[in-house]
Amino acid sequence: PDEAAARALAMGEEGAIVTVSGRRLPTAIGSICVHGDGAHAVASARLLRQRITAAGIAVRAFAGP
């Protein structure tokens, strides 16, 4: 969860996809998908939300009514 949260936050802050090797691919980041089928999914999502909000990035619904 810690590594996943750090990488996702870096992508949002840098406006780039961060590859496993550390290469930055400039990209507009409009959303982050957290897969819910892994053993650490809930912990990862909670930690990511904490880190994103602490960094001042707004968390909002992707789509609404």
C-alpha positions, 0 to 999 in steps of 0.5 A: 500500500505504501509504494502504491500510494506514493506512486499514485501521488507522484503521478498526480503531482507531476502530471505524468505516469511513473513507470516501474523503472522510474521513467516519467511519461507526461500525461494528464491525470484525471483519475486514479483507479484502485483495484478492489480484488487484492488482499491490500485493496482497502488499505491501499485505498485508505492510504492513497486517500490520506496522502492525496488529501494531505497534499491538497489534491481534491478527492471527488466522485468520478461520475454522479447523478 
